[in-house]
Amino acid sequence: MPLSPIQAHDNRQLVFTSSQAARYLGVSLATVRRWTDAGHVACYRTPGGQRRFSRAQLDDFVASMQSTGPAGEAAVVVHHAARVA
């Protein structure tokens, strides 16, 4: 069963869980956690401490990765899931 982002009630913006963000970016869940902890991927936390990502946050990260890597090194191509509608 495919994962689909959660539709936020207040602003109708798509919200992804960490697992959904990992799938959207084409990387492992552990990688999303590491990137978030290192400050490379922006997210916000629920009152319970779970990470949540907006599509805009993920797309901004993808755009930044196309120009430079997280440590300013050569770009790492993230397999951005254009298939997620």
TORFI-51423 format. One record per residue: residue number from 1; residue in three letters; chain; x, y, z of N, C-alpha, C in turn. Coordinates in nm, 4 decimals, m for minus. Example, Ala and Ser with C-alpha at 12.3 -4.5 7.8 and 13.67 -1.06 7.14 Angstrom:
<nodes>
node num=1; residu=ala; chaine=A; n_c1=1.3190; n_c2=m0.5690; n_c3=0.7800; ca_c1=1.2300; ca_c2=m0.4500; ca_c3=0.7800; c_c1=1.3200; c_c2=m0.3300; c_c3=0.7800
node num=2; residu=ser; chaine=A; n_c1=1.2850; n_c2=m0.2250; n_c3=0.7080; ca_c1=1.3670; ca_c2=m0.1060; ca_c3=0.7140; c_c1=1.2900; c_c2=0.0030; c_c3=0.7870
</nodes>
This chain:
<nodes>
node num=1; residu=met; chaine=A; n_c1=0.0849; n_c2=m0.1171; n_c3=0.0000; ca_c1=0.0000; ca_c2=0.0000; ca_c3=0.0000; c_c1=0.0900; c_c2=0.1242; c_c3=0.0000
node num=2; residu=pro; chaine=A; n_c1=0.0709; n_c2=0.2149; n_c3=m0.0958; ca_c1=0.1545; ca_c2=0.3345; ca_c3=m0.1016; c_c1=0.1241; c_c2=0.4297; c_c3=0.0122
node num=3; residu=leu; chaine=A; n_c1=0.2280; n_c2=0.4992; n_c3=0.0575; ca_c1=0.2109; ca_c2=0.5986; ca_c3=0.1621; c_c1=0.1732; c_c2=0.7306; c_c3=0.0984
node num=4; residu=ser; chaine=A; n_c1=0.0756; n_c2=0.7962; n_c3=0.1531; ca_c1=0.0398; ca_c2=0.9285; ca_c3=0.1025; c_c1=0.0529; c_c2=1.0270; c_c3=0.2172
node num=5; residu=pro; chaine=A; n_c1=0.0904; n_c2=1.1505; n_c3=0.1857; ca_c1=0.1067; ca_c2=1.2501; ca_c3=0.2915; c_c1=m0.0259; c_c2=1.2793; c_c3=0.3609
node num=6; residu=ile; chaine=A; n_c1=m0.0157; n_c2=1.3253; n_c3=0.4827; ca_c1=m0.1321; ca_c2=1.3607; ca_c3=0.5628; c_c1=m0.1764; c_c2=1.5002; c_c3=0.5222
node num=7; residu=gln; chaine=A; n_c1=m0.3046; n_c2=1.5182; n_c3=0.5032; ca_c1=m0.3563; ca_c2=1.6502; ca_c3=0.4685; c_c1=m0.3813; c_c2=1.7265; c_c3=0.5988
node num=8; residu=ala; chaine=A; n_c1=m0.3077; n_c2=1.8356; n_c3=0.6183; ca_c1=m0.3246; ca_c2=1.9170; ca_c3=0.7387; c_c1=m0.4600; c_c2=1.9868; c_c3=0.7333
node num=9; residu=his; chaine=A; n_c1=m0.5269; n_c2=1.9936; n_c3=0.8469; ca_c1=m0.6605; ca_c2=2.0523; ca_c3=0.8506; c_c1=m0.6585; c_c2=2.2043; c_c3=0.8496
node num=10; residu=asp; chaine=A; n_c1=m0.5560; n_c2=2.2648; n_c3=0.9099; ca_c1=m0.5587; ca_c2=2.4093; ca_c3=0.9259; c_c1=m0.5211; c_c2=2.4865; c_c3=0.8007
node num=11; residu=asn; chaine=A; n_c1=m0.4245; n_c2=2.4389; n_c3=0.7226; ca_c1=m0.3830; ca_c2=2.5163; ca_c3=0.6062; c_c1=m0.3830; c_c2=2.4362; c_c3=0.4768
node num=12; residu=arg; chaine=A; n_c1=m0.4343; n_c2=2.3152; n_c3=0.4807; ca_c1=m0.4466; ca_c2=2.2294; ca_c3=0.3632; c_c1=m0.3119; c_c2=2.1995; c_c3=0.2974
node num=13; residu=gln; chaine=A; n_c1=m0.2046; n_c2=2.2112; n_c3=0.3720; ca_c1=m0.0711; ca_c2=2.1828; ca_c3=0.3197; c_c1=m0.0398; c_c2=2.0361; c_c3=0.3434
node num=14; residu=leu; chaine=A; n_c1=0.0289; n_c2=1.9745; n_c3=0.2492; ca_c1=0.0661; ca_c2=1.8350; ca_c3=0.2645; c_c1=0.1720; c_c2=1.8208; c_c3=0.3721
node num=15; residu=val; chaine=A; n_c1=0.1537; n_c2=1.7233; n_c3=0.4600; ca_c1=0.2459; ca_c2=1.6981; ca_c3=0.5704; c_c1=0.2915; c_c2=1.5531; c_c3=0.5607
node num=16; residu=phe; chaine=A; n_c1=0.4229; n_c2=1.5337; n_c3=0.5676; ca_c1=0.4812; ca_c2=1.4014; ca_c3=0.5573; c_c1=0.5364; c_c2=1.3563; c_c3=0.6916
node num=17; residu=thr; chaine=A; n_c1=0.5219; n_c2=1.2286; n_c3=0.7226; ca_c1=0.5912; ca_c2=1.1684; ca_c3=0.8362; c_c1=0.7357; c_c2=1.1433; c_c3=0.7925
node num=18; residu=ser; chaine=A; n_c1=0.8197; n_c2=1.1007; n_c3=0.8840; ca_c1=0.9593; ca_c2=1.0708; ca_c3=0.8487; c_c1=0.9670; c_c2=0.9604; c_c3=0.7446
node num=19; residu=ser; chaine=A; n_c1=0.8878; n_c2=0.8563; n_c3=0.7597; ca_c1=0.8890; ca_c2=0.7464; ca_c3=0.6630; c_c1=0.8436; c_c2=0.7925; c_c3=0.5256
node num=20; residu=gln; chaine=A; n_c1=0.7406; n_c2=0.8751; n_c3=0.5233; ca_c1=0.6920; ca_c2=0.9269; ca_c3=0.3956; c_c1=0.7941; c_c2=1.0202; c_c3=0.3318
node num=21; residu=ala; chaine=A; n_c1=0.8622; n_c2=1.1007; n_c3=0.4134; ca_c1=0.9666; ca_c2=1.1895; ca_c3=0.3625; c_c1=1.0806; c_c2=1.1079; c_c3=0.3030
node num=22; residu=ala; chaine=A; n_c1=1.1181; n_c2=0.9996; n_c3=0.3705; ca_c1=1.2247; ca_c2=0.9129; ca_c3=0.3200; c_c1=1.1873; c_c2=0.8562; c_c3=0.1842
node num=23; residu=arg; chaine=A; n_c1=1.0660; n_c2=0.8107; n_c3=0.1715; ca_c1=1.0208; ca_c2=0.7560; ca_c3=0.0434; c_c1=1.0179; c_c2=0.8655; c_c3=m0.0632
node num=24; residu=tyr; chaine=A; n_c1=0.9700; n_c2=0.9826; n_c3=m0.0280; ca_c1=0.9615; ca_c2=1.0962; ca_c3=m0.1199; c_c1=1.1002; c_c2=1.1355; c_c3=m0.1711
node num=25; residu=leu; chaine=A; n_c1=1.1999; n_c2=1.1318; n_c3=m0.0811; ca_c1=1.3367; ca_c2=1.1681; ca_c3=m0.1177; c_c1=1.4154; c_c2=1.0522; c_c3=m0.1776
node num=26; residu=gly; chaine=A; n_c1=1.3639; n_c2=0.9308; n_c3=m0.1638; ca_c1=1.4331; ca_c2=0.8141; ca_c3=m0.2185; c_c1=1.5515; c_c2=0.7702; c_c3=m0.1361
node num=27; residu=val; chaine=A; n_c1=1.5439; n_c2=0.7912; n_c3=m0.0036; ca_c1=1.6515; ca_c2=0.7519; ca_c3=0.0868; c_c1=1.5921; c_c2=0.6719; c_c3=0.2022
node num=28; residu=ser; chaine=A; n_c1=1.6775; n_c2=0.6208; n_c3=0.2889; ca_c1=1.6293; ca_c2=0.5433; ca_c3=0.4031; c_c1=1.5775; c_c2=0.6349; c_c3=0.5140
node num=29; residu=leu; chaine=A; n_c1=1.4995; n_c2=0.5784; n_c3=0.6022; ca_c1=1.4488; ca_c2=0.6505; ca_c3=0.7179; c_c1=1.5646; c_c2=0.6992; c_c3=0.8047
node num=30; residu=ala; chaine=A; n_c1=1.6669; n_c2=0.6151; n_c3=0.8216; ca_c1=1.7841; ca_c2=0.6542; ca_c3=0.9020; c_c1=1.8535; c_c2=0.7756; c_c3=0.8412
node num=31; residu=thr; chaine=A; n_c1=1.8587; n_c2=0.7827; n_c3=0.7098; ca_c1=1.9217; ca_c2=0.8972; ca_c3=0.6434; c_c1=1.8425; c_c2=1.0241; c_c3=0.6697
node num=32; residu=val; chaine=A; n_c1=1.7111; n_c2=1.0165; n_c3=0.6617; ca_c1=1.6274; ca_c2=1.1345; ca_c3=0.6905; c_c1=1.6503; c_c2=1.1798; c_c3=0.8338
node num=33; residu=arg; chaine=A; n_c1=1.6582; n_c2=1.0861; n_c3=0.9260; ca_c1=1.6832; ca_c2=1.1215; ca_c3=1.0663; c_c1=1.8186; c_c2=1.1896; c_c3=1.0837
node num=34; residu=arg; chaine=A; n_c1=1.9217; n_c2=1.1332; n_c3=1.0205; ca_c1=2.0558; ca_c2=1.1931; ca_c3=1.0299; c_c1=2.0571; c_c2=1.3331; c_c3=0.9700
node num=35; residu=trp; chaine=A; n_c1=1.9986; n_c2=1.3495; n_c3=0.8513; ca_c1=1.9960; ca_c2=1.4807; ca_c3=0.7861; c_c1=1.9190; c_c2=1.5822; c_c3=0.8703
node num=36; residu=thr; chaine=A; n_c1=1.8108; n_c2=1.5390; n_c3=0.9319; ca_c1=1.7311; ca_c2=1.6290; ca_c3=1.0156; c_c1=1.8105; c_c2=1.6682; c_c3=1.1406
node num=37; residu=asp; chaine=A; n_c1=1.8697; n_c2=1.5697; n_c3=1.2061; ca_c1=1.9483; ca_c2=1.5969; ca_c3=1.3273; c_c1=2.0670; c_c2=1.6889; c_c3=1.2989
node num=38; residu=ala; chaine=A; n_c1=2.1237; n_c2=1.6773; n_c3=1.1786; ca_c1=2.2370; ca_c2=1.7610; ca_c3=1.1404; c_c1=2.1934; c_c2=1.8986; c_c3=1.0895
node num=39; residu=gly; chaine=A; n_c1=2.0625; n_c2=1.9184; n_c3=1.0722; ca_c1=2.0119; ca_c2=2.0477; ca_c3=1.0272; c_c1=2.0074; c_c2=2.0650; c_c3=0.8768
node num=40; residu=his; chaine=A; n_c1=2.0283; n_c2=1.9583; n_c3=0.8021; ca_c1=2.0260; ca_c2=1.9674; ca_c3=0.6562; c_c1=1.8847; c_c2=1.9697; c_c3=0.6001
node num=41; residu=val; chaine=A; n_c1=1.7931; n_c2=1.9029; n_c3=0.6677; ca_c1=1.6531; ca_c2=1.8995; ca_c3=0.6249; c_c1=1.5701; c_c2=1.9641; c_c3=0.7349
node num=42; residu=ala; chaine=A; n_c1=1.4917; n_c2=2.0639; n_c3=0.6981; ca_c1=1.4064; ca_c2=2.1317; ca_c3=0.7958; c_c1=1.2829; c_c2=2.0466; c_c3=0.8241
node num=43; residu=cys; chaine=A; n_c1=1.2418; n_c2=2.0479; n_c3=0.9484; ca_c1=1.1184; ca_c2=1.9809; ca_c3=0.9869; c_c1=1.0630; c_c2=2.0512; c_c3=1.1094
node num=44; residu=tyr; chaine=A; n_c1=0.9479; n_c2=2.0101; n_c3=1.1515; ca_c1=0.8969; ca_c2=2.0560; ca_c3=1.2803; c_c1=0.8585; c_c2=1.9335; c_c3=1.3595
node num=45; residu=arg; chaine=A; n_c1=0.8421; n_c2=1.9501; n_c3=1.4872; ca_c1=0.8115; ca_c2=1.8381; ca_c3=1.5763; c_c1=0.6698; c_c2=1.8503; c_c3=1.6295
node num=46; residu=thr; chaine=A; n_c1=0.6041; n_c2=1.7368; n_c3=1.6394; ca_c1=0.4722; ca_c2=1.7330; ca_c3=1.7007; c_c1=0.4904; c_c2=1.7454; c_c3=1.8515
node num=47; residu=pro; chaine=A; n_c1=0.3838; n_c2=1.7695; n_c3=1.9274; ca_c1=0.3970; ca_c2=1.7728; ca_c3=2.0732; c_c1=0.4570; c_c2=1.6434; c_c3=2.1300
node num=48; residu=gly; chaine=A; n_c1=0.4398; n_c2=1.5334; n_c3=2.0590; ca_c1=0.4979; ca_c2=1.4060; ca_c3=2.1020; c_c1=0.6407; c_c2=1.3851; c_c3=2.0565
node num=49; residu=gly; chaine=A; n_c1=0.6988; n_c2=1.4833; n_c3=1.9847; ca_c1=0.8376; ca_c2=1.4757; ca_c3=1.9424; c_c1=0.8610; c_c2=1.4123; c_c3=1.8061
node num=50; residu=gln; chaine=A; n_c1=0.7537; n_c2=1.3771; n_c3=1.7354; ca_c1=0.7712; ca_c2=1.3163; ca_c3=1.6030; c_c1=0.7997; c_c2=1.4228; c_c3=1.4985
node num=51; residu=arg; chaine=A; n_c1=0.8845; n_c2=1.3872; n_c3=1.4030; ca_c1=0.9192; ca_c2=1.4798; ca_c3=1.2951; c_c1=0.8064; c_c2=1.4855; c_c3=1.1929
node num=52; residu=arg; chaine=A; n_c1=0.7818; n_c2=1.6044; n_c3=1.1422; ca_c1=0.6866; ca_c2=1.6237; ca_c3=1.0331; c_c1=0.7503; c_c2=1.7179; c_c3=0.9330
node num=53; residu=phe; chaine=A; n_c1=0.7231; n_c2=1.6942; n_c3=0.8059; ca_c1=0.7830; ca_c2=1.7698; ca_c3=0.6973; c_c1=0.6736; c_c2=1.8193; c_c3=0.6042
node num=54; residu=ser; chaine=A; n_c1=0.6851; n_c2=1.9430; n_c3=0.5611; ca_c1=0.5948; ca_c2=1.9903; ca_c3=0.4562; c_c1=0.6597; c_c2=1.9573; c_c3=0.3226
node num=55; residu=arg; chaine=A; n_c1=0.5794; n_c2=1.9519; n_c3=0.2200; ca_c1=0.6342; ca_c2=1.9278; ca_c3=0.0868; c_c1=0.7331; c_c2=2.0393; c_c3=0.0507
node num=56; residu=ala; chaine=A; n_c1=0.7014; n_c2=2.1622; n_c3=0.0893; ca_c1=0.7910; ca_c2=2.2751; ca_c3=0.0594; c_c1=0.9274; c_c2=2.2547; c_c3=0.1250
node num=57; residu=gln; chaine=A; n_c1=0.9307; n_c2=2.2061; n_c3=0.2491; ca_c1=1.0582; ca_c2=2.1812; ca_c3=0.3168; c_c1=1.1396; c_c2=2.0765; c_c3=0.2421
node num=58; residu=leu; chaine=A; n_c1=1.0742; n_c2=1.9706; n_c3=0.1981; ca_c1=1.1443; ca_c2=1.8647; ca_c3=0.1258; c_c1=1.1915; c_c2=1.9134; c_c3=m0.0102
node num=59; residu=asp; chaine=A; n_c1=1.1072; n_c2=1.9888; n_c3=m0.0795; ca_c1=1.1455; ca_c2=2.0406; ca_c3=m0.2106; c_c1=1.2606; c_c2=2.1410; c_c3=m0.1989
node num=60; residu=asp; chaine=A; n_c1=1.2603; n_c2=2.2224; n_c3=m0.0922; ca_c1=1.3714; ca_c2=2.3151; ca_c3=m0.0693; c_c1=1.5011; c_c2=2.2382; c_c3=m0.0480
node num=61; residu=phe; chaine=A; n_c1=1.4939; n_c2=2.1291; n_c3=0.0260; ca_c1=1.6124; ca_c2=2.0473; ca_c3=0.0490; c_c1=1.6632; c_c2=1.9891; c_c3=m0.0823
node num=62; residu=val; chaine=A; n_c1=1.5735; n_c2=1.9364; n_c3=m0.1639; ca_c1=1.6126; ca_c2=1.8796; ca_c3=m0.2925; c_c1=1.6812; c_c2=1.9865; c_c3=m0.3775
node num=63; residu=ala; chaine=A; n_c1=1.6243; n_c2=2.1061; n_c3=m0.3807; ca_c1=1.6832; ca_c2=2.2146; ca_c3=m0.4591; c_c1=1.8226; c_c2=2.2496; c_c3=m0.4081
node num=64; residu=ser; chaine=A; n_c1=1.8396; n_c2=2.2520; n_c3=m0.2764; ca_c1=1.9717; ca_c2=2.2848; ca_c3=m0.2211; c_c1=2.0728; c_c2=2.1752; c_c3=m0.2506
node num=65; residu=met; chaine=A; n_c1=2.0288; n_c2=2.0518; n_c3=m0.2565; ca_c1=2.1191; ca_c2=1.9405; ca_c3=m0.2841; c_c1=2.1633; c_c2=1.9389; c_c3=m0.4298
node num=66; residu=gln; chaine=A; n_c1=2.0852; n_c2=1.9991; n_c3=m0.5172; ca_c1=2.1218; ca_c2=2.0003; ca_c3=m0.6589; c_c1=2.2355; c_c2=2.0979; c_c3=m0.6858
node num=67; residu=ser; chaine=A; n_c1=2.2565; n_c2=2.1928; n_c3=m0.5943; ca_c1=2.3660; ca_c2=2.2875; ca_c3=m0.6141; c_c1=2.4884; c_c2=2.2508; c_c3=m0.5308
node num=68; residu=thr; chaine=A; n_c1=2.4684; n_c2=2.2127; n_c3=m0.4050; ca_c1=2.5794; ca_c2=2.1691; ca_c3=m0.3195; c_c1=2.5308; c_c2=2.0604; c_c3=m0.2269
node num=69; residu=gly; chaine=A; n_c1=2.6237; n_c2=1.9807; n_c3=m0.1780; ca_c1=2.5917; ca_c2=1.8770; ca_c3=m0.0818; c_c1=2.5785; c_c2=1.9361; c_c3=0.0567
node num=70; residu=pro; chaine=A; n_c1=2.5367; n_c2=1.8575; n_c3=0.1573; ca_c1=2.5172; ca_c2=1.9079; ca_c3=0.2926; c_c1=2.6412; c_c2=1.9735; c_c3=0.3524
node num=71; residu=ala; chaine=A; n_c1=2.7594; n_c2=1.9271; n_c3=0.3174; ca_c1=2.8819; ca_c2=1.9840; ca_c3=0.3743; c_c1=2.9513; c_c2=2.0768; c_c3=0.2756
node num=72; residu=gly; chaine=A; n_c1=2.8777; n_c2=2.1223; n_c3=0.1731; ca_c1=2.9345; ca_c2=2.2112; ca_c3=0.0745; c_c1=3.0159; c_c2=2.1385; c_c3=m0.0314
node num=73; residu=glu; chaine=A; n_c1=3.0058; n_c2=2.0075; n_c3=m0.0350; ca_c1=3.0798; ca_c2=1.9316; ca_c3=m0.1341; c_c1=2.9961; c_c2=1.9159; c_c3=m0.2605
node num=74; residu=ala; chaine=A; n_c1=3.0447; n_c2=1.8432; n_c3=m0.3554; ca_c1=2.9740; ca_c2=1.8234; ca_c3=m0.4817; c_c1=2.8336; c_c2=1.7708; c_c3=m0.4555
node num=75; residu=ala; chaine=A; n_c1=2.7447; n_c2=1.8060; n_c3=m0.5440; ca_c1=2.6034; ca_c2=1.7720; ca_c3=m0.5271; c_c1=2.5823; c_c2=1.6213; c_c3=m0.5242
node num=76; residu=val; chaine=A; n_c1=2.4935; n_c2=1.5794; n_c3=m0.4374; ca_c1=2.4469; ca_c2=1.4427; ca_c3=m0.4310; c_c1=2.3078; c_c2=1.4455; c_c3=m0.4885
node num=77; residu=val; chaine=A; n_c1=2.2829; n_c2=1.3644; n_c3=m0.5871; ca_c1=2.1513; ca_c2=1.3662; ca_c3=m0.6503; c_c1=2.0558; c_c2=1.2854; c_c3=m0.5631
node num=78; residu=val; chaine=A; n_c1=1.9564; n_c2=1.3522; n_c3=m0.5103; ca_c1=1.8527; ca_c2=1.2863; ca_c3=m0.4328; c_c1=1.7460; c_c2=1.2440; c_c3=m0.5316
node num=79; residu=his; chaine=A; n_c1=1.7043; n_c2=1.1213; n_c3=m0.5242; ca_c1=1.6033; ca_c2=1.0722; ca_c3=m0.6156; c_c1=1.4675; c_c2=1.1231; c_c3=m0.5719
node num=80; residu=his; chaine=A; n_c1=1.4432; n_c2=1.2486; n_c3=m0.6046; ca_c1=1.3195; ca_c2=1.3161; ca_c3=m0.5696; c_c1=1.2052; c_c2=1.2440; c_c3=m0.6365
node num=81; residu=ala; chaine=A; n_c1=1.1050; n_c2=1.2109; n_c3=m0.5599; ca_c1=0.9941; ca_c2=1.1315; ca_c3=m0.6103; c_c1=0.8903; c_c2=1.2205; c_c3=m0.6771
node num=82; residu=ala; chaine=A; n_c1=0.9099; n_c2=1.2477; n_c3=m0.8021; ca_c1=0.8120; ca_c2=1.3242; ca_c3=m0.8774; c_c1=0.6841; c_c2=1.2436; c_c3=m0.8898
node num=83; residu=arg; chaine=A; n_c1=0.6949; n_c2=1.1139; n_c3=m0.8613; ca_c1=0.5779; ca_c2=1.0267; ca_c3=m0.8716; c_c1=0.4771; c_c2=1.0525; c_c3=m0.7595
node num=84; residu=val; chaine=A; n_c1=0.5183; n_c2=1.1222; n_c3=m0.6538; ca_c1=0.4260; ca_c2=1.1542; ca_c3=m0.5448; c_c1=0.3465; c_c2=1.2754; c_c3=m0.5888
node num=85; residu=ala; chaine=A; n_c1=0.2186; n_c2=1.2589; n_c3=m0.5965; ca_c1=0.1345; ca_c2=1.3687; ca_c3=m0.6446; c_c1=0.0730; c_c2=1.4455; c_c3=m0.5311
</nodes>
